[in-house]
């Protein structure tokens, strides 16, 4: 079985480097969103930024390189802060 993306095929079970960039909690609802970067560069597909809530991917964007992916992740974090979200420490607190 294979997973198909727009312009490449990834064998199921393929692993990539995953970097948790930030976690934010909505002060009103208590929901937590996590931003992760996934390195698909070994497959020739650049990097992916995912924003995840309750195990579901809310937003996913592919970037050409790590620098662009980190820029997108930081921009998403900054967009969320004025809406009443606060950073969550890495221990879940």
Protein Blocks (a to p, Z undefined) as FASTA:
>chain_A
ZZddfkbccdehiacddddfbdcddfknopacddddddfklnonapaddddeehiafbdc
ddfblklmmmmmmmmmmmmmmnopacddfkoZZ
